[in-house]
Amino acid sequence: MTDSVLRIGLVLPDILGTYGDSGNAEVLQRRLQWRGITATVAGFDHGEVLPSSLDLYLLGGGEDDAQTLAVSRLRARPGLHHAVERGAVVFGVCAGLQILGTEFTTSDGMRHAGLGLLDAATVPGPRRAVGEVVVDVGPELGTEPLTGFENHRGRTRVAGGSHALGRVRSGVGNGDGTEGAVTGRVLATYLHGPVLARNPALADLLLAWALGTPPSALPLPEVGSLREERLRAAKRGRRK
Ligand SMILES: NC(=O)CC[C@H](N)C(=O)O
């Protein structure tokens, strides 16, 4: 972070951003603003060059074709890799998770190289995973349980260079009981929502990484009660 302004970039919002994932940028910006910290949000469409100088990058979800186009654009230029080498924070959702991994196979059986920023490989599952998810976050990150909505066919195996974000209490996630993947400051999940609106602790974890220090507490009781309600709803609607 330079000049006391945190710079947030939406990566290819024209093709990656199903289920309002671009709203994650708004959540981060607003949570900083409430603490008196200025943040800028800029979107970089697929015709534009993605700068490597930003503090925090967001990748949303997308259909198979959209994510195949996205990965070809991102592999053609080293912007995101240079940013990660500089210590920037990267947050991916669903297709974003799959793209950040080493490789993914789409529903048509085509295998595509990923960006290799996470040690995670994705193959199609037997059916789409659709519904509410609750995730118990691993002790490495230690935030409260996450809630979100998933809609994906891919199943992801996290290997030794990354660790899972957590374990699913309900829902499918990666498909083997785990959810998401993390390497350093690159973190990804299957959860839509926008997930950072539903899980402020995760938003603040990303902000702590980007700021280099945990942001001040932000007591918003209504956000807490909404979270409790969603956890209860996920329990009631638990999938078999
Ligand atoms: N919601 C998404 O981003 C879907 C990702 C991917 N196309 C899948 O179906 O697995």
The ligand as a MOL file (V3000), in Angstrom:
LIG
                    3D

  0  0  0     0  0            999 V3000
M  V30 BEGIN CTAB
M  V30 COUNTS 10 9 0 0 0
M  V30 BEGIN ATOM
M  V30 1 N -19.9080 -20.5180 -10.5960 0
M  V30 2 C -18.7690 -20.7180 -11.2300 0
M  V30 3 O -17.8700 -19.8750 -11.2270 0
M  V30 4 C -18.6450 -22.0030 -12.0040 0
M  V30 5 C -17.2030 -22.4130 -12.2740 0
M  V30 6 C -17.0730 -23.5460 -13.2750 0
M  V30 7 N -17.4880 -23.1070 -14.5680 0
M  V30 8 C -17.7880 -24.7970 -12.8030 0
M  V30 9 O -18.9240 -25.0370 -13.1770 0
M  V30 10 O -17.2370 -25.5550 -12.0410 0
M  V30 END ATOM
M  V30 BEGIN BOND
M  V30 1 1 1 2
M  V30 2 2 2 3
M  V30 3 1 2 4
M  V30 4 1 4 5
M  V30 5 1 5 6
M  V30 6 1 6 7
M  V30 7 1 6 8
M  V30 8 2 8 9
M  V30 9 1 8 10
M  V30 END BOND
M  V30 END CTAB
M  END
